[in-house]
Amino acid sequence: MAKGDIETYNEDGQWKNRPEGNQRASTVHDTKAEAEATGRQMASERDVEHVIKKQDGTISEKNTYPRSRDPRQIKG
């Protein structure tokens, strides 16, 4: 992850968002859906990548904002 990318992850039973390079979470949520929505908004506002992790810590999804910055030319 590049510095400033937003990471959505689970810690201690709560879903959190934090910009890469920060020690602490910026937001805390009860559900993954809430955390994803907030993380997506944060990444979109900052024009960075949003990395969503599963409960076990593995990456489930990556999204680049804006889409024109995505290095892959895959539609979807």
N, CA, C and O atoms as a GROMACS GRO file, in nm:
protein
  304
    1MET      N    1   0.083  -0.118   0.000
    1MET     CA    2   0.000   0.000   0.000
    1MET      C    3   0.088   0.125   0.000
    1MET      O    4   0.192   0.130   0.066
    2ALA      N    5   0.045   0.222  -0.073
    2ALA     CA    6   0.116   0.350  -0.077
    2ALA      C    7   0.075   0.436   0.042
    2ALA      O    8  -0.033   0.418   0.098
    3LYS      N    9   0.161   0.526   0.080
    3LYS     CA   10   0.131   0.613   0.193
    3LYS      C   11   0.004   0.694   0.164
    3LYS      O   12  -0.007   0.758   0.060
    4GLY      N   13  -0.089   0.690   0.258
    4GLY     CA   14  -0.214   0.763   0.242
    4GLY      C   15  -0.329   0.678   0.196
    4GLY      O   16  -0.445   0.719   0.209
    5ASP      N   17  -0.302   0.556   0.142
    5ASP     CA   18  -0.411   0.467   0.104
    5ASP      C   19  -0.494   0.433   0.227
    5ASP      O   20  -0.442   0.430   0.339
    6ILE      N   21  -0.624   0.408   0.208
    6ILE     CA   22  -0.713   0.378   0.318
    6ILE      C   23  -0.728   0.227   0.333
    6ILE      O   24  -0.753   0.156   0.235
    7GLU      N   25  -0.713   0.179   0.454
    7GLU     CA   26  -0.724   0.037   0.485
    7GLU      C   27  -0.846   0.015   0.574
    7GLU      O   28  -0.860   0.080   0.677
    8THR      N   29  -0.934  -0.077   0.533
    8THR     CA   30  -1.049  -0.119   0.614
    8THR      C   31  -1.015  -0.256   0.669
    8THR      O   32  -0.986  -0.348   0.592
    9TYR      N   33  -1.018  -0.271   0.801
    9TYR     CA   34  -0.975  -0.396   0.863
    9TYR      C   35  -1.052  -0.422   0.992
    9TYR      O   36  -1.118  -0.332   1.045
   10ASN      N   37  -1.041  -0.546   1.043
   10ASN     CA   38  -1.108  -0.584   1.167
   10ASN      C   39  -1.004  -0.597   1.278
   10ASN      O   40  -0.899  -0.658   1.260
   11GLU      N   41  -1.037  -0.538   1.392
   11GLU     CA   42  -0.949  -0.547   1.508
   11GLU      C   43  -1.034  -0.549   1.634
   11GLU      O   44  -1.117  -0.460   1.654
   12ASP      N   45  -1.015  -0.647   1.717
   12ASP     CA   46  -1.087  -0.659   1.843
   12ASP      C   47  -1.239  -0.656   1.825
   12ASP      O   48  -1.310  -0.596   1.906
   13GLY      N   49  -1.288  -0.720   1.719
   13GLY     CA   50  -1.432  -0.729   1.696
   13GLY      C   51  -1.496  -0.605   1.637
   13GLY      O   52  -1.618  -0.597   1.625
   14GLN      N   53  -1.415  -0.507   1.601
   14GLN     CA   54  -1.468  -0.384   1.541
   14GLN      C   55  -1.401  -0.363   1.406
   14GLN      O   56  -1.286  -0.399   1.385
   15TRP      N   57  -1.477  -0.303   1.314
   15TRP     CA   58  -1.424  -0.270   1.182
   15TRP      C   59  -1.372  -0.127   1.184
   15TRP      O   60  -1.440  -0.036   1.232
   16LYS      N   61  -1.252  -0.109   1.130
   16LYS     CA   62  -1.186   0.021   1.139
   16LYS      C   63  -1.130   0.065   1.004
   16LYS      O   64  -1.107  -0.017   0.915
   17ASN      N   65  -1.109   0.195   0.992
   17ASN     CA   66  -1.044   0.254   0.875
   17ASN      C   67  -0.925   0.335   0.923
   17ASN      O   68  -0.932   0.405   1.024
   18ARG      N   69  -0.814   0.323   0.849
   18ARG     CA   70  -0.699   0.407   0.882
   18ARG      C   71  -0.620   0.433   0.755
   18ARG      O   72  -0.606   0.346   0.670
   19PRO      N   73  -0.569   0.555   0.743
   19PRO     CA   74  -0.479   0.585   0.632
   19PRO      C   75  -0.345   0.514   0.654
   19PRO      O   76  -0.298   0.507   0.768
   20GLU      N   77  -0.286   0.463   0.548
   20GLU     CA   78  -0.156   0.398   0.556
   20GLU      C   79  -0.055   0.492   0.619
   20GLU      O   80  -0.048   0.610   0.583
   21GLY      N   81   0.023   0.442   0.711
   21GLY     CA   82   0.122   0.523   0.780
   21GLY      C   83   0.076   0.570   0.916
   21GLY      O   84   0.158   0.610   0.999
   22ASN      N   85  -0.055   0.566   0.942
   22ASN     CA   86  -0.106   0.606   1.074
   22ASN      C   87  -0.103   0.486   1.168
   22ASN      O   88  -0.122   0.372   1.124
   23GLN      N   89  -0.080   0.511   1.294
   23GLN     CA   90  -0.078   0.405   1.394
   23GLN      C   91  -0.220   0.368   1.440
   23GLN      O   92  -0.249   0.252   1.469
   24ARG      N   93  -0.306   0.468   1.446
   24ARG     CA   94  -0.440   0.448   1.499
   24ARG      C   95  -0.547   0.464   1.391
   24ARG      O   96  -0.526   0.530   1.290
   25ALA      N   97  -0.661   0.401   1.417
   25ALA     CA   98  -0.774   0.409   1.324
   25ALA      C   99  -0.836   0.548   1.326
   25ALA      O  100  -0.840   0.614   1.430
   26SER      N  101  -0.883   0.591   1.211
   26SER     CA  102  -0.952   0.719   1.200
   26SER      C  103  -1.100   0.705   1.232
   26SER      O  104  -1.162   0.796   1.287
   27THR      N  105  -1.157   0.588   1.197
   27THR     CA  106  -1.299   0.564   1.225
   27THR      C  107  -1.316   0.421   1.275
   27THR      O  108  -1.237   0.333   1.242
   28VAL      N  109  -1.420   0.399   1.357
   28VAL     CA  110  -1.451   0.267   1.413
   28VAL      C  111  -1.599   0.240   1.389
   28VAL      O  112  -1.683   0.328   1.408
   29HIS      N  113  -1.632   0.115   1.346
   29HIS     CA  114  -1.769   0.080   1.311
   29HIS      C  115  -1.804  -0.058   1.365
   29HIS      O  116  -1.716  -0.140   1.390
   30ASP      N  117  -1.933  -0.081   1.383
   30ASP     CA  118  -1.980  -0.211   1.431
   30ASP      C  119  -1.988  -0.314   1.319
   30ASP      O  120  -1.973  -0.434   1.344
   31THR      N  121  -2.012  -0.269   1.195
   31THR     CA  122  -2.025  -0.364   1.084
   31THR      C  123  -1.923  -0.334   0.974
   31THR      O  124  -1.875  -0.222   0.959
   32LYS      N  125  -1.893  -0.438   0.899
   32LYS     CA  126  -1.800  -0.424   0.787
   32LYS      C  127  -1.858  -0.332   0.680
   32LYS      O  128  -1.786  -0.252   0.621
   33ALA      N  129  -1.988  -0.342   0.656
   33ALA     CA  130  -2.053  -0.259   0.554
   33ALA      C  131  -2.039  -0.111   0.585
   33ALA      O  132  -2.010  -0.030   0.496
   34GLU      N  133  -2.058  -0.075   0.711
   34GLU     CA  134  -2.044   0.066   0.751
   34GLU      C  135  -1.899   0.113   0.731
   34GLU      O  136  -1.875   0.223   0.681
   35ALA      N  137  -1.805   0.029   0.771
   35ALA     CA  138  -1.663   0.064   0.758
   35ALA      C  139  -1.624   0.076   0.611
   35ALA      O  140  -1.549   0.168   0.574
   36GLU      N  141  -1.672  -0.014   0.526
   36GLU     CA  142  -1.642  -0.008   0.383
   36GLU      C  143  -1.694   0.121   0.322
   36GLU      O  144  -1.623   0.187   0.246
   37ALA      N  145  -1.817   0.158   0.355
   37ALA     CA  146  -1.876   0.279   0.299
   37ALA      C  147  -1.797   0.403   0.340
   37ALA      O  148  -1.770   0.491   0.257
   38THR      N  149  -1.759   0.410   0.466
   38THR     CA  150  -1.680   0.524   0.514
   38THR      C  151  -1.542   0.524   0.452
   38THR      O  152  -1.492   0.628   0.411
   39GLY      N  153  -1.479   0.406   0.444
   39GLY     CA  154  -1.347   0.394   0.382
   39GLY      C  155  -1.348   0.433   0.236
   39GLY      O  156  -1.256   0.498   0.187
   40ARG      N  157  -1.454   0.393   0.164
   40ARG     CA  158  -1.469   0.428   0.023
   40ARG      C  159  -1.478   0.580   0.007
   40ARG      O  160  -1.416   0.637  -0.083
   41GLN      N  161  -1.555   0.643   0.094
   41GLN     CA  162  -1.570   0.788   0.088
   41GLN      C  163  -1.436   0.857   0.118
   41GLN      O  164  -1.398   0.952   0.050
   42MET      N  165  -1.364   0.808   0.220
   42MET     CA  166  -1.235   0.866   0.256
   42MET      C  167  -1.136   0.854   0.139
   42MET      O  168  -1.066   0.950   0.106
   43ALA      N  169  -1.132   0.736   0.076
   43ALA     CA  170  -1.040   0.714  -0.036
   43ALA      C  171  -1.076   0.801  -0.156
   43ALA      O  172  -0.988   0.855  -0.223
   44SER      N  173  -1.205   0.814  -0.182
   44SER     CA  174  -1.251   0.896  -0.293
   44SER      C  175  -1.215   1.043  -0.272
   44SER      O  176  -1.172   1.110  -0.366
   45GLU      N  177  -1.233   1.092  -0.151
   45GLU     CA  178  -1.201   1.232  -0.121
   45GLU      C  179  -1.051   1.260  -0.132
   45GLU      O  180  -1.011   1.370  -0.168
   46ARG      N  181  -0.969   1.159  -0.103
   46ARG     CA  182  -0.823   1.177  -0.104
   46ARG      C  183  -0.757   1.132  -0.235
   46ARG      O  184  -0.637   1.150  -0.253
   47ASP      N  185  -0.836   1.073  -0.326
   47ASP     CA  186  -0.784   1.020  -0.452
   47ASP      C  187  -0.673   0.918  -0.429
   47ASP      O  188  -0.564   0.929  -0.484
   48VAL      N  189  -0.704   0.818  -0.346
   48VAL     CA  190  -0.608   0.711  -0.314
   48VAL      C  191  -0.676   0.575  -0.330
   48VAL      O  192  -0.792   0.568  -0.370
   49GLU      N  193  -0.603   0.468  -0.300
   49GLU     CA  194  -0.657   0.333  -0.309
   49GLU      C  195  -0.724   0.295  -0.178
   49GLU      O  196  -0.681   0.335  -0.070
   50HIS      N  197  -0.832   0.217  -0.189
   50HIS     CA  198  -0.904   0.166  -0.073
   50HIS      C  199  -0.881   0.016  -0.068
   50HIS      O  200  -0.921  -0.057  -0.159
   51VAL      N  201  -0.816  -0.032   0.039
   51VAL     CA  202  -0.786  -0.174   0.056
   51VAL      C  203  -0.879  -0.228   0.164
   51VAL      O  204  -0.876  -0.183   0.278
   52ILE      N  205  -0.960  -0.328   0.126
   52ILE     CA  206  -1.056  -0.388   0.219
   52ILE      C  207  -1.005  -0.527   0.255
   52ILE      O  208  -0.976  -0.609   0.168
   53LYS      N  209  -0.994  -0.551   0.385
   53LYS     CA  210  -0.944  -0.680   0.432
   53LYS      C  211  -1.057  -0.762   0.493
   53LYS      O  212  -1.155  -0.708   0.544
   54LYS      N  213  -1.041  -0.895   0.487
   54LYS     CA  214  -1.135  -0.986   0.550
   54LYS      C  215  -1.107  -0.989   0.699
   54LYS      O  216  -1.010  -0.930   0.747
   55GLN      N  217  -1.192  -1.057   0.772
   55GLN     CA  218  -1.175  -1.065   0.916
   55GLN      C  219  -1.043  -1.132   0.953
   55GLN      O  220  -0.986  -1.101   1.058
   56ASP      N  221  -0.992  -1.223   0.868
   56ASP     CA  222  -0.866  -1.290   0.898
   56ASP      C  223  -0.743  -1.208   0.858
   56ASP      O  224  -0.630  -1.252   0.879
   57GLY      N  225  -0.764  -1.088   0.801
   57GLY     CA  226  -0.655  -0.999   0.767
   57GLY      C  227  -0.606  -1.007   0.624
   57GLY      O  228  -0.521  -0.928   0.583
   58THR      N  229  -0.658  -1.103   0.546
   58THR     CA  230  -0.619  -1.112   0.405
   58THR      C  231  -0.697  -1.010   0.323
   58THR      O  232  -0.809  -0.973   0.358
   59ILE      N  233  -0.638  -0.965   0.214
   59ILE     CA  234  -0.702  -0.864   0.129
   59ILE      C  235  -0.815  -0.928   0.049
   59ILE      O  236  -0.795  -1.030  -0.017
   60SER      N  237  -0.932  -0.868   0.056
   60SER     CA  238  -1.045  -0.918  -0.022
   60SER      C  239  -1.074  -0.832  -0.144
   60SER      O  240  -1.131  -0.879  -0.242
   61GLU      N  241  -1.034  -0.704  -0.137
   61GLU     CA  242  -1.070  -0.612  -0.245
   61GLU      C  243  -0.980  -0.490  -0.241
   61GLU      O  244  -0.939  -0.445  -0.134
   62LYS      N  245  -0.950  -0.435  -0.361
   62LYS     CA  246  -0.877  -0.309  -0.373
   62LYS      C  247  -0.948  -0.224  -0.477
   62LYS      O  248  -0.985  -0.273  -0.583
   63ASN      N  249  -0.966  -0.097  -0.446
   63ASN     CA  250  -1.030  -0.004  -0.539
   63ASN      C  251  -0.948   0.124  -0.545
   63ASN      O  252  -0.907   0.176  -0.442
   64THR      N  253  -0.924   0.173  -0.666
   64THR     CA  254  -0.847   0.295  -0.685
   64THR      C  255  -0.940   0.410  -0.718
   64THR      O  256  -1.031   0.395  -0.800
   65TYR      N  257  -0.917   0.524  -0.655
   65TYR     CA  258  -0.998   0.645  -0.681
   65TYR      C  259  -0.907   0.758  -0.723
   65TYR      O  260  -0.804   0.778  -0.660
   66PRO      N  261  -0.940   0.833  -0.827
   66PRO     CA  262  -1.046   0.802  -0.924
   66PRO      C  263  -1.006   0.683  -1.011
   66PRO      O  264  -0.888   0.647  -1.019
   67ARG      N  265  -1.104   0.622  -1.076
   67ARG     CA  266  -1.080   0.501  -1.156
   67ARG      C  267  -0.976   0.525  -1.265
   67ARG      O  268  -0.908   0.431  -1.306
   68SER      N  269  -0.962   0.647  -1.313
   68SER     CA  270  -0.867   0.677  -1.420
   68SER      C  271  -0.723   0.655  -1.374
   68SER      O  272  -0.634   0.642  -1.458
   69ARG      N  273  -0.698   0.650  -1.242
   69ARG     CA  274  -0.564   0.627  -1.189
   69ARG      C  275  -0.531   0.479  -1.179
   69ARG      O  276  -0.416   0.442  -1.154
   70ASP      N  277  -0.631   0.393  -1.197
   70ASP     CA  278  -0.609   0.249  -1.183
   70ASP      C  279  -0.511   0.201  -1.289
   70ASP      O  280  -0.536   0.220  -1.408
   71PRO      N  281  -0.399   0.140  -1.248
   71PRO     CA  282  -0.300   0.094  -1.345
   71PRO      C  283  -0.348  -0.022  -1.431
   71PRO      O  284  -0.295  -0.046  -1.540
   72ARG      N  285  -0.448  -0.094  -1.383
   72ARG     CA  286  -0.502  -0.206  -1.462
   72ARG      C  287  -0.613  -0.155  -1.553
   72ARG      O  288  -0.692  -0.069  -1.512
   73GLN      N  289  -0.620  -0.205  -1.671
   73GLN     CA  290  -0.721  -0.161  -1.768
   73GLN      C  291  -0.838  -0.259  -1.776
   73GLN      O  292  -0.892  -0.285  -1.884
   74ILE      N  293  -0.877  -0.312  -1.661
   74ILE     CA  294  -0.988  -0.408  -1.656
   74ILE      C  295  -1.117  -0.331  -1.626
   74ILE      O  296  -1.122  -0.250  -1.533
   75LYS      N  297  -1.220  -0.357  -1.706
   75LYS     CA  298  -1.348  -0.293  -1.680
   75LYS      C  299  -1.416  -0.360  -1.563
   75LYS      O  300  -1.400  -0.480  -1.540
   76GLY      N  301  -1.492  -0.280  -1.488
   76GLY     CA  302  -1.569  -0.342  -1.379
   76GLY      C  303  -1.559  -0.268  -1.252
   76GLY      O  304  -1.619  -0.308  -1.152
   0.00000   0.00000   0.00000
